[in-house]
Amino acid sequence: MSGLSQCMIVKNEEANIERALSWGVGLVDEQIVVDTGSTDRTVEIARSMGAKVFRYTWDDDFAGAKNYAVSQASGKWIAFLDADEYFEPGDAKKIPKLLKELSPEQVDGLMVSMIQLDGEGGFFAGGSQARIFANREDICYRRRIHEQLIRKDGKPLHLRDSTKELCVIHTGYRKDEKLQALKGQRNLRMILWELEDNPKDYEMLGYLGDIYFSAEQLDKAQEAYQKAVRYMPPQTVPGDQRSAMTFLNLISIADRKNEGEERMKEILSAAFAREELRKDADFDYLAARWYLSRGQFQEALPFLIGTIDKIEKYGNFNRALYAAAHVQEIFEQTALCCLKEGKLQEAVSQAAAVLQEDPWSFAALTVLAESFYKGNVEAGQAEEFLSRFYDRSSLKSRIFLLRAAGKAGWKELEERFRRHLSAEELACFDRSVLQ
């Protein structure tokens, strides 16, 4: 076997516990489940699957509970995942070979990719964390909440980059407002306790800001984030998404409080003083949205282009979480800004790139049509160009094209598309426009 112990702490996870344990069956030497007070069938299911179950009296300390779980493990290595997390079977099978090549005395752990799924199973965010580590006395978790794996001697963890081989799937973002409210109250209490012990912990101050921000308490959130910046190191380590989120939320608050362009630029400047944060496309994306919301297309355009450039150059691993989720919108808005600024060739290029991937982007199609119109392209040529993306034998395509021509205000092109509809279809379309 691999000398690997799978550990987790749980409470009322009967919906997840079977999947959480299944990935390790046949691959790990033991499965340690520490229950913190379940009232459902979590413990029963875990035991039926062969896991060793231990009880732990919950004391508002995630690090304490996790360290207790590790203390029950006998393997040379620990794989610590939550009950709503798992390795895909293909990735899990790679773990024994990876560990066989490593020594737990020389390597502290493995950094793995993280994929966060939303409540509907869609991609929410990505990142990386140390989820497999050596079972040694000098390695432990710290902090009651937002716990971190550390070495007791204060030295940085020596981690092998296994992000390309291993990925943890996290499914825990459920739309249960009552549950989220209870968790928010618990988390606030634990964060405040941590700050009593370490009032200059800039990461914990950032998490405090998040609590207030999600509760729409913008003044308190802003105060916490500003304190976090005050105690933040002058340079951040690669992948420091916590520091990035502090600055990004400060920009969002400044926008919502209408604090003005100079304030937004001030926050951007403070973030960009840190080399790693200059690589994060989210800052360009939020700045672009700032200007777009005010109809300032000329000012938005360089930030939109910067967003695309940074995603292509630096990727979205532990950065660009917002931008990566809105790539199509970014191209659509870039095309619109080019159109507004009279850069018609660039507008056509950007809009066509969107339609190549998604022909049903109405925003891109209308920008393309309006760019052709303003560029004095003949309606027949425009119709021929659009046939690359649309099958005119499809009623959906014909209606879609007609709507876009109308939106662009191009009467000649609109008349051409109307000819492709029957009298009955035209009557239905005209009635829908009037409604």
FITOR-523181 format. One record per residue (C-alpha): residue in three letters; chain; x, y, z. Coordinates in Angstrom, 3 decimals. Example, Ala and Ser with C-alpha at 12.3 -4.5 7.8 and 13.67 -1.06 7.14 Angstrom:
<atoms>
type:mol:x:y:z
ala:A:12.300:-4.500:7.800;
ser:A:13.670:-1.060:7.140;
</atoms>
This chain:
<atoms>
type:mol:x:y:z
met:A:0.000:0.000:0.000;
ser:A:0.969:3.669:-0.236;
gly:A:1.422:4.416:3.484;
leu:A:-1.416:6.928:3.132;
ser:A:-4.124:7.771:5.664;
gln:A:-7.263:9.557:4.482;
cys:A:-8.606:11.950:7.135;
met:A:-11.663:14.163:7.454;
ile:A:-13.788:15.924:10.043;
val:A:-17.547:15.721:9.556;
lys:A:-20.933:16.731:10.877;
asn:A:-24.242:15.695:9.300;
glu:A:-22.736:14.675:5.970;
glu:A:-24.873:11.630:5.138;
ala:A:-25.456:13.038:1.633;
asn:A:-21.710:13.253:0.921;
ile:A:-19.855:10.770:3.109;
glu:A:-20.090:7.772:0.769;
arg:A:-18.616:9.661:-2.182;
ala:A:-16.044:11.308:0.099;
leu:A:-14.745:7.907:1.206;
ser:A:-15.149:6.045:-2.080;
trp:A:-12.184:7.605:-3.888;
gly:A:-9.802:6.208:-1.245;
val:A:-11.109:2.639:-1.133;
gly:A:-8.310:0.293:-2.180;
leu:A:-5.793:3.143:-2.420;
val:A:-5.305:4.242:1.194;
asp:A:-4.245:2.179:4.206;
glu:A:-6.898:3.609:6.500;
gln:A:-9.738:6.115:6.542;
ile:A:-10.059:8.311:9.641;
val:A:-13.410:10.045:10.171;
val:A:-13.698:12.443:13.113;
asp:A:-17.328:13.244:13.870;
thr:A:-18.076:16.543:15.622;
gly:A:-21.706:15.880:16.552;
ser:A:-23.716:14.374:13.690;
thr:A:-27.391:13.691:14.245;
asp:A:-27.965:11.927:10.909;
arg:A:-26.563:8.670:9.428;
thr:A:-23.053:9.997:8.753;
val:A:-21.335:7.810:11.371;
glu:A:-23.346:4.715:10.427;
ile:A:-22.440:5.040:6.742;
ala:A:-18.766:5.719:7.479;
arg:A:-18.469:2.633:9.666;
ser:A:-20.269:0.472:7.101;
met:A:-17.569:1.460:4.591;
gly:A:-14.777:0.398:6.933;
ala:A:-13.700:3.811:8.200;
lys:A:-12.337:4.291:11.706;
val:A:-14.705:6.731:13.406;
phe:A:-13.710:8.953:16.338;
arg:A:-15.750:11.460:18.322;
tyr:A:-14.577:15.014:18.924;
thr:A:-16.411:17.594:21.014;
trp:A:-16.731:20.631:18.783;
asp:A:-15.067:23.707:20.318;
asp:A:-15.184:26.208:17.433;
asp:A:-11.698:25.278:16.266;
phe:A:-11.234:23.698:12.831;
ala:A:-7.464:23.441:13.287;
gly:A:-7.912:21.671:16.607;
ala:A:-10.332:19.131:15.115;
lys:A:-8.097:18.506:12.103;
asn:A:-4.996:18.089:14.256;
tyr:A:-6.914:15.559:16.367;
ala:A:-7.827:13.610:13.222;
val:A:-4.176:13.550:12.112;
ser:A:-3.131:12.326:15.571;
gln:A:-5.269:9.192:15.027;
ala:A:-3.585:8.355:11.710;
ser:A:-0.713:5.879:11.371;
gly:A:0.258:6.453:7.713;
lys:A:3.434:8.199:6.617;
trp:A:1.273:10.526:4.531;
ile:A:-2.069:12.253:5.183;
ala:A:-4.708:13.073:2.566;
phe:A:-7.043:15.601:4.224;
leu:A:-10.210:16.407:2.271;
asp:A:-13.574:17.654:3.521;
ala:A:-16.722:15.544:3.232;
asp:A:-17.900:17.604:0.242;
glu:A:-14.603:17.062:-1.610;
tyr:A:-13.139:14.172:-3.558;
phe:A:-10.538:13.102:-6.104;
glu:A:-11.806:11.813:-9.427;
pro:A:-10.937:8.088:-9.814;
gly:A:-8.362:8.769:-12.526;
asp:A:-6.501:11.244:-10.329;
ala:A:-6.767:9.128:-7.186;
lys:A:-4.984:6.236:-8.913;
lys:A:-1.959:8.484:-9.513;
ile:A:-1.401:9.160:-5.811;
pro:A:0.451:5.933:-4.804;
lys:A:3.006:6.329:-7.611;
leu:A:3.576:10.004:-6.748;
leu:A:4.135:9.202:-3.067;
lys:A:6.444:6.282:-3.870;
glu:A:8.843:8.746:-5.499;
leu:A:8.887:11.046:-2.419;
ser:A:10.274:10.918:1.104;
pro:A:8.121:12.358:3.920;
glu:A:11.363:13.462:5.605;
gln:A:12.415:15.582:2.618;
val:A:9.079:16.801:1.206;
asp:A:6.392:18.318:3.426;
gly:A:3.473:17.768:1.080;
leu:A:1.846:17.945:-2.332;
met:A:0.077:20.976:-3.764;
val:A:-3.048:19.935:-5.685;
ser:A:-5.507:21.803:-7.892;
met:A:-8.925:22.761:-6.535;
ile:A:-12.104:23.019:-8.616;
gln:A:-15.028:24.705:-6.880;
leu:A:-18.492:23.828:-8.193;
asp:A:-21.576:25.944:-7.568;
gly:A:-24.948:24.657:-6.451;
glu:A:-25.874:23.693:-10.034;
gly:A:-22.669:21.777:-10.723;
gly:A:-21.073:24.555:-12.772;
phe:A:-17.509:25.837:-12.410;
phe:A:-17.271:28.467:-9.693;
ala:A:-13.564:29.043:-9.068;
gly:A:-10.169:27.376:-9.115;
gly:A:-7.044:27.382:-6.993;
ser:A:-4.541:25.162:-5.242;
gln:A:-3.983:23.868:-1.728;
ala:A:-1.760:21.408:0.146;
arg:A:-4.129:18.471:0.697;
ile:A:-1.582:15.621:0.939;
phe:A:1.204:16.083:3.471;
ala:A:3.730:14.197:5.589;
asn:A:2.517:12.798:8.903;
arg:A:5.205:14.421:11.024;
glu:A:5.145:16.027:14.478;
asp:A:6.446:19.331:13.106;
ile:A:3.547:19.775:10.648;
cys:A:0.119:20.879:11.885;
tyr:A:-2.858:23.140:11.251;
arg:A:-3.193:26.605:12.801;
arg:A:-6.118:29.024:13.278;
arg:A:-9.659:28.248:14.383;
ile:A:-11.093:29.097:10.964;
his:A:-9.609:29.427:7.461;
glu:A:-7.045:27.070:8.902;
gln:A:-3.607:26.705:7.346;
leu:A:-1.081:23.893:7.225;
ile:A:2.258:25.039:8.680;
arg:A:5.616:23.862:9.949;
lys:A:6.058:24.472:13.673;
asp:A:9.599:25.788:13.150;
gly:A:8.210:28.666:11.117;
lys:A:9.930:27.648:7.885;
pro:A:7.892:27.605:4.653;
leu:A:6.419:24.261:3.684;
his:A:8.446:22.377:1.084;
leu:A:5.683:21.370:-1.330;
arg:A:5.819:19.357:-4.539;
asp:A:3.731:20.918:-7.308;
ser:A:1.250:18.186:-8.232;
thr:A:-1.412:20.536:-9.578;
lys:A:-1.166:19.047:-13.074;
glu:A:-1.627:15.483:-11.865;
leu:A:-4.120:15.856:-8.996;
cys:A:-7.335:17.854:-8.661;
val:A:-9.797:17.995:-5.761;
ile:A:-13.459:18.633:-6.634;
his:A:-15.327:20.749:-4.074;
thr:A:-19.126:20.672:-4.245;
gly:A:-20.095:22.484:-1.052;
tyr:A:-21.672:25.704:-2.355;
arg:A:-25.382:25.110:-1.696;
lys:A:-28.096:27.750:-1.948;
asp:A:-29.464:27.269:1.556;
glu:A:-29.914:30.761:2.976;
lys:A:-30.722:29.595:6.501;
leu:A:-27.685:27.318:6.629;
gln:A:-25.423:30.017:5.188;
ala:A:-26.681:32.514:7.770;
leu:A:-25.856:30.107:10.608;
lys:A:-22.413:29.441:9.154;
gly:A:-21.868:33.172:8.781;
gln:A:-22.626:33.777:12.464;
arg:A:-20.311:30.936:13.487;
asn:A:-17.531:32.123:11.186;
leu:A:-17.790:35.719:12.424;
arg:A:-17.464:34.575:16.019;
met:A:-14.394:32.452:15.231;
ile:A:-12.719:35.142:13.125;
leu:A:-13.142:37.711:15.927;
trp:A:-11.569:35.261:18.384;
glu:A:-8.604:34.817:16.060;
leu:A:-8.195:38.576:15.763;
glu:A:-8.206:38.945:19.537;
asp:A:-5.074:36.779:19.566;
asn:A:-3.553:38.192:16.362;
pro:A:-5.000:41.673:15.643;
lys:A:-2.534:42.268:12.774;
asp:A:-3.349:39.065:10.869;
tyr:A:-4.059:40.633:7.457;
glu:A:-5.551:37.420:6.078;
met:A:-8.015:37.114:8.935;
leu:A:-8.902:40.798:8.593;
gly:A:-9.637:40.064:4.935;
tyr:A:-11.927:37.203:5.916;
leu:A:-13.645:39.520:8.407;
gly:A:-14.225:41.952:5.566;
asp:A:-15.747:39.136:3.508;
ile:A:-18.270:38.381:6.259;
tyr:A:-19.416:41.994:6.401;
phe:A:-19.331:42.377:2.615;
ser:A:-21.625:39.382:2.083;
ala:A:-23.972:40.820:4.738;
glu:A:-24.120:44.159:2.849;
gln:A:-22.436:45.970:5.759;
leu:A:-20.199:47.938:3.422;
asp:A:-18.743:50.417:5.929;
lys:A:-17.618:47.630:8.280;
ala:A:-16.286:45.607:5.366;
gln:A:-14.332:48.581:4.047;
glu:A:-12.826:49.234:7.483;
ala:A:-11.704:45.599:7.832;
tyr:A:-10.201:45.501:4.322;
gln:A:-8.339:48.769:4.875;
lys:A:-6.826:47.373:8.070;
ala:A:-5.842:44.250:6.150;
val:A:-3.999:46.380:3.568;
arg:A:-2.232:48.253:6.364;
tyr:A:-0.737:45.029:7.726;
met:A:-0.254:43.299:4.365;
pro:A:3.366:42.613:3.329;
pro:A:4.720:44.906:0.588;
gln:A:5.019:41.929:-1.766;
thr:A:2.665:38.954:-1.925;
val:A:3.592:35.362:-2.689;
pro:A:2.499:33.751:-5.981;
gly:A:-1.142:32.706:-5.881;
asp:A:-2.063:34.895:-2.875;
gln:A:-5.761:35.052:-3.721;
arg:A:-6.601:36.306:-0.223;
ser:A:-4.749:39.590:-0.737;
ala:A:-6.193:39.937:-4.235;
met:A:-9.731:39.487:-2.921;
thr:A:-9.181:42.187:-0.295;
phe:A:-8.292:44.758:-2.961;
leu:A:-10.961:43.547:-5.392;
asn:A:-13.698:43.901:-2.784;
leu:A:-12.423:47.355:-1.885;
ile:A:-12.919:48.320:-5.548;
ser:A:-16.439:46.851:-5.505;
ile:A:-17.289:48.789:-2.343;
ala:A:-15.910:52.023:-3.784;
asp:A:-18.049:51.446:-6.885;
arg:A:-21.211:50.760:-4.900;
lys:A:-20.611:53.752:-2.628;
asn:A:-19.889:55.896:-5.708;
glu:A:-16.626:57.125:-4.207;
gly:A:-15.264:58.311:-7.539;
glu:A:-12.650:57.439:-10.124;
glu:A:-9.690:58.689:-8.076;
arg:A:-10.550:56.308:-5.245;
met:A:-10.737:53.377:-7.666;
lys:A:-7.354:54.323:-9.136;
glu:A:-5.897:54.646:-5.632;
ile:A:-6.928:51.067:-4.794;
leu:A:-5.614:49.788:-8.131;
ser:A:-2.296:51.528:-7.527;
ala:A:-1.933:49.973:-4.068;
ala:A:-2.686:46.517:-5.497;
phe:A:-0.339:46.936:-8.471;
ala:A:2.494:47.933:-6.139;
arg:A:2.661:44.177:-5.531;
glu:A:4.169:42.394:-8.531;
glu:A:2.066:39.237:-8.212;
leu:A:-1.198:41.186:-8.159;
arg:A:-0.267:42.948:-11.397;
lys:A:-0.672:39.542:-13.058;
asp:A:-4.268:39.168:-11.865;
ala:A:-6.725:39.932:-14.693;
asp:A:-9.544:40.518:-12.210;
phe:A:-8.252:44.027:-11.457;
asp:A:-8.441:45.017:-15.128;
tyr:A:-11.856:43.357:-15.377;
leu:A:-13.325:45.287:-12.423;
ala:A:-11.807:48.551:-13.661;
ala:A:-13.341:47.939:-17.092;
arg:A:-16.730:47.276:-15.509;
trp:A:-16.362:50.491:-13.503;
tyr:A:-16.003:52.562:-16.673;
leu:A:-18.576:50.594:-18.667;
ser:A:-21.220:51.194:-16.017;
arg:A:-20.622:54.920:-16.517;
gly:A:-20.667:54.736:-20.314;
gln:A:-16.941:55.597:-20.530;
phe:A:-16.025:53.268:-23.387;
gln:A:-12.691:54.885:-24.222;
glu:A:-11.448:54.420:-20.648;
ala:A:-12.828:50.861:-20.421;
leu:A:-11.205:49.572:-23.611;
pro:A:-7.550:49.326:-22.441;
phe:A:-8.651:47.511:-19.296;
leu:A:-10.693:45.021:-21.329;
ile:A:-7.707:44.381:-23.580;
gly:A:-5.518:44.082:-20.480;
thr:A:-7.902:41.499:-19.040;
ile:A:-7.628:39.309:-22.132;
asp:A:-3.846:39.727:-22.332;
lys:A:-3.321:38.775:-18.681;
ile:A:-5.536:35.694:-18.885;
glu:A:-3.586:34.545:-21.945;
lys:A:-0.192:35.315:-20.374;
tyr:A:-0.690:34.343:-16.735;
gly:A:-3.759:32.087:-16.807;
asn:A:-6.401:31.878:-14.102;
phe:A:-4.790:29.477:-11.674;
asn:A:-5.277:31.104:-8.241;
arg:A:-6.070:34.368:-10.006;
ala:A:-8.559:35.942:-12.444;
leu:A:-11.476:34.089:-10.850;
tyr:A:-14.061:36.686:-11.911;
ala:A:-12.595:37.300:-15.357;
ala:A:-12.300:33.607:-16.196;
ala:A:-16.013:33.165:-15.538;
his:A:-16.906:36.029:-17.919;
val:A:-14.568:35.539:-20.883;
gln:A:-17.326:35.796:-23.495;
glu:A:-18.736:38.942:-21.899;
ile:A:-15.229:40.481:-21.949;
phe:A:-14.895:39.865:-25.698;
glu:A:-18.425:41.187:-26.273;
gln:A:-17.694:44.362:-24.317;
thr:A:-14.346:44.780:-26.091;
ala:A:-16.147:44.613:-29.425;
leu:A:-18.710:47.174:-28.206;
cys:A:-16.007:49.577:-27.009;
cys:A:-14.171:49.296:-30.320;
leu:A:-17.431:50.106:-32.107;
lys:A:-18.125:53.112:-29.869;
glu:A:-14.592:54.393:-30.458;
gly:A:-14.871:54.033:-34.234;
lys:A:-12.404:51.138:-34.422;
leu:A:-14.655:49.202:-36.752;
gln:A:-12.167:46.608:-37.988;
glu:A:-11.242:45.665:-34.425;
ala:A:-14.934:45.542:-33.484;
val:A:-15.644:43.135:-36.351;
ser:A:-12.687:40.946:-35.371;
gln:A:-13.723:40.746:-31.684;
ala:A:-17.416:40.152:-32.460;
ala:A:-16.635:37.472:-35.051;
ala:A:-14.384:35.692:-32.533;
val:A:-17.327:35.501:-30.113;
leu:A:-19.733:34.246:-32.783;
gln:A:-17.247:31.583:-33.804;
glu:A:-17.618:30.119:-30.289;
asp:A:-21.231:31.118:-29.617;
pro:A:-23.327:32.147:-32.643;
trp:A:-26.245:32.947:-30.311;
ser:A:-24.488:35.896:-28.676;
phe:A:-26.940:38.675:-29.537;
ala:A:-24.531:41.303:-28.199;
ala:A:-21.762:40.193:-30.561;
leu:A:-24.094:39.871:-33.553;
thr:A:-25.522:43.369:-33.133;
val:A:-22.033:44.858:-32.760;
leu:A:-20.969:43.051:-35.938;
ala:A:-24.032:44.268:-37.860;
glu:A:-23.645:47.856:-36.662;
ser:A:-19.913:47.836:-37.451;
phe:A:-20.623:46.696:-41.018;
tyr:A:-23.342:49.336:-41.331;
lys:A:-21.132:52.173:-40.092;
gly:A:-18.311:50.894:-42.275;
asn:A:-20.487:51.176:-45.384;
val:A:-20.395:47.456:-46.090;
glu:A:-23.041:46.458:-48.615;
ala:A:-26.000:44.607:-47.118;
gly:A:-25.478:41.688:-49.495;
gln:A:-21.864:41.294:-48.402;
ala:A:-22.900:41.415:-44.746;
glu:A:-25.547:38.762:-45.347;
glu:A:-22.992:36.531:-47.064;
phe:A:-20.501:37.009:-44.207;
leu:A:-23.111:36.073:-41.596;
ser:A:-23.907:32.841:-43.461;
arg:A:-20.634:31.530:-41.966;
phe:A:-22.342:31.357:-38.600;
tyr:A:-26.023:30.760:-39.403;
asp:A:-28.056:28.245:-41.367;
arg:A:-30.861:30.225:-43.027;
ser:A:-32.933:27.061:-43.369;
ser:A:-33.400:27.342:-39.599;
leu:A:-36.279:29.563:-38.483;
lys:A:-34.379:30.327:-35.283;
ser:A:-31.442:31.667:-37.314;
arg:A:-33.665:33.771:-39.576;
ile:A:-35.481:35.359:-36.639;
phe:A:-32.210:35.925:-34.774;
leu:A:-30.618:37.683:-37.748;
leu:A:-33.708:39.835:-38.323;
arg:A:-33.732:40.950:-34.687;
ala:A:-30.043:41.890:-34.830;
ala:A:-30.435:43.896:-38.046;
gly:A:-33.302:45.806:-36.451;
lys:A:-31.305:46.434:-33.296;
ala:A:-28.420:47.761:-35.405;
gly:A:-30.834:50.113:-37.227;
trp:A:-29.821:48.738:-40.643;
lys:A:-33.061:48.914:-42.642;
glu:A:-31.670:47.435:-45.878;
leu:A:-30.257:44.379:-44.108;
glu:A:-33.452:44.051:-42.119;
glu:A:-35.490:43.962:-45.355;
arg:A:-33.202:41.284:-46.780;
phe:A:-33.788:39.047:-43.758;
arg:A:-37.543:39.704:-43.817;
arg:A:-37.651:38.193:-47.325;
his:A:-36.535:34.859:-45.882;
leu:A:-39.664:34.635:-43.693;
ser:A:-43.136:33.606:-44.770;
ala:A:-46.063:35.978:-44.352;
glu:A:-47.263:34.019:-41.347;
glu:A:-43.802:34.028:-39.752;
leu:A:-43.471:37.764:-40.341;
ala:A:-46.849:38.428:-38.763;
cys:A:-45.820:36.448:-35.648;
phe:A:-42.489:38.259:-35.497;
asp:A:-44.062:41.710:-35.847;
arg:A:-46.603:40.929:-33.127;
ser:A:-43.801:39.844:-30.784;
val:A:-41.913:43.109:-31.401;
leu:A:-44.989:45.183:-30.553;
gln:A:-45.677:43.322:-27.298;
</atoms>
